[in-house]
Amino acid sequence: MPQYLFSVHHDLTEPKMNPEREKQSYLDTGAFNQRLIEGGHFIYANGISDPKDSILVDNREDRGIINHDRYIKGDRYLGGFWILSFDDDDIAKNWALEASKACNQIVEIRKFHN
């Protein structure tokens, strides 16, 4: 069964969710995760630290460079992700619509190589 990366994207230019909406988002995402588990689609999911905590490592040609910086600059950043399995792209798209609604963020779908 194909596996998919659902990336949750945040935008620094958008207003921060109010505490009540943020709490509801966590509850909705938890319920969404439970449906994924019950449906046999769930492999792994997690949020990730703030982009200000990013560390870049470049050891191409033994450079040994380690910097506290982001690789991709800008207002958008990856805030979390799911690794999921579905029978096909159409099913993945429908679940992504639910994911976006649950977490109240933009969700990008990418399929893993077989």
Helices and strands as residue ranges (DSSP letters): E 3-11, H 19-38, E 42-47, G 51-53, E 56-58, G 60-62, E 65-67, E 76-85, H 89-103, E 106-111
